[in-house]
């Protein structure tokens, strides 16, 4: 399994901004001020919302019902 570090950094940035209380629109604006998405397209609110909805998956290393465990790329939230 190969982890795409550019995508990892984008997910980490989205998580950090979301944890700061930034709105989806503010996160999109921040992302579009930096490197483009891996596919070269600008960031949009739909893409960011989908990532925010899945942040818990990036903390656990589990993706759906797959038996394979992926490396967790986000630190667990403090309880």
N, C-alpha and C positions, 0 to 999 in steps of 0.2 A: 504494500500500500504506500502510495506516495502522497504526501501532504503538500499542497500548493501554498507556499508561504505568503504569496501576495494575497490570496483569498483569506488566509488565516488572519493576516493583519487587518483586513477589512472587517472581518467578523469581530475581532477584538476592539476595533475602533467603534463599531456600531454598538457593541456591548457597553463600552466605557461611556459613550455619549448618552445612551439610554439610561444607564445607572445614574447619570448626572441629572436626569429629569428632562433631557432635551426632547422636543417634539419630533415626530417622524419627519416633518418638513425641515426642521433645523438639521437633523441628521443627514438628510438628502443633500442639503446645501453644503454641509461640511464635506461630505464625501465627494461631491462634484468639484470641490476646490482642490482635490488631490489627484492621485493616480486614477485612471479610468478602471472600470470593471474589467475582468479578464477577457470578456468578449469585445471590449472597446466601446461599448455603449455607455451613455451617461446613466447615473443612478436615478431611480425613480421611487416613489413612495411604495408602490406595490412590492418591489423587490425588497426594500428595507423592512416592510411589515412582515413579509414571509420569513426573513432572517430573525427578526425580533421574536416572532412566534415560536421559533425553534431554538432559541438560545439555550434552553434547558438541555437540549440534545448535545450541544457543544460542550457542556460541562460534564456530562456523564460518560461520554465515550460510547454510548449506545445509540444506534440508529434504527428506530422502529423495532421490528421483530427479528432482525438479523441476529444470528448467533455470534457473528464476528464483532469484536469490540474494537472501536476506533480510538485513537489517542484523543483524550479530552484536550481541547484547545483553549478552554476558558477555566479559570479557577472557580471552585464552588463558591456560591454566595454564602456569606456569614449568616448563620442561623440566628 
